[in-house]
Amino acid sequence: QLQIGLHRDVGFADIVNIDASAAAIAAQQTRQAEQSQSPSLGGRYLVADATDLRAHFPAASFDVVLDKGTLDGMLASPRPEDADALVREAHH
């Protein structure tokens, strides 16, 4: 829902959606296809580690990085240092 709104309402043209879970990516792709009239709305979906974006993207690949819950989950996890890695990667 969020990526469709960012595309339609705000005008973001190249949105990259990532998750560490292949199942979550597949579910989101299915949900987006059901909710939108164009499968391209919302951009690309990739299985990726948010704490190691350099493995998937060159430096300065993004104008905006929007986190919708990953940081909260990492802060509450047994490994809160992953939250630091997430923030560092978003600024890479």
C-alpha positions in Angstrom: 0.0 0.0 0.0 2.7 2.4 0.9 4.8 2.0 -2.2 1.7 2.4 -4.4 0.8 5.7 -2.6 4.4 6.9 -2.9 4.3 6.3 -6.6 0.8 7.6 -7.4 0.5 10.4 -4.9 4.1 11.6 -4.4 5.6 10.8 -7.8 8.4 8.5 -6.8 9.3 6.6 -10.0 11.9 4.1 -8.9 11.1 2.4 -5.6 13.1 -0.5 -4.3 11.4 -2.7 -1.6 13.6 -5.0 0.3 13.1 -7.7 3.0 15.4 -10.4 4.3 12.5 -12.9 3.8 11.8 -14.3 0.4 8.3 -15.3 1.6 7.6 -11.7 2.7 8.8 -10.4 -0.7 6.6 -12.9 -2.6 3.6 -12.0 -0.4 4.1 -8.3 -1.0 4.4 -8.7 -4.7 1.2 -10.7 -4.8 -0.6 -8.1 -2.6 0.6 -5.2 -4.8 -0.5 -7.0 -8.0 -4.0 -7.5 -6.5 -4.3 -3.8 -5.3 -2.9 -2.0 -8.3 -3.9 -1.8 -11.9 -0.3 -1.8 -13.0 2.2 -4.4 -11.8 5.0 -1.8 -12.1 3.5 0.5 -9.5 5.6 0.4 -6.4 8.9 -0.6 -8.1 11.2 -3.5 -7.6 11.2 -6.2 -4.8 14.5 -7.7 -3.7 15.5 -10.1 -1.0 18.3 -8.2 0.8 19.9 -7.6 4.1 19.2 -4.0 5.3 22.4 -4.1 7.4 24.5 -4.8 4.3 23.0 -2.8 1.4 26.5 -2.4 -0.1 26.3 -6.1 -1.1 23.4 -5.2 -3.4 23.7 -1.5 -4.3 26.5 0.9 -5.1 27.1 3.9 -2.8 24.7 6.8 -3.2 22.1 4.6 -4.9 19.1 6.2 -3.1 17.8 9.7 -2.6 15.5 8.6 0.2 15.6 5.6 2.5 12.3 4.9 4.3 12.2 2.2 7.0 8.8 0.9 8.0 9.5 -1.1 11.1 12.8 -2.8 10.7 14.7 -0.4 13.0 12.1 -0.9 15.7 12.4 -4.6 15.5 16.2 -4.5 15.6 16.3 -2.2 18.6 14.1 -4.7 20.5 16.2 -7.7 19.4 19.0 -9.5 21.2 21.4 -7.9 18.8 20.6 -4.1 18.9 24.0 -3.5 17.2 22.2 -4.5 14.0 20.2 -1.2 14.3 23.5 0.7 14.1 24.4 -1.2 11.0 21.1 -0.4 9.4 21.5 3.3 10.0 25.1 3.2 8.6 24.0 1.4 5.5 21.1 3.9 4.9 23.7 6.7 4.9 26.1 4.9 2.6 
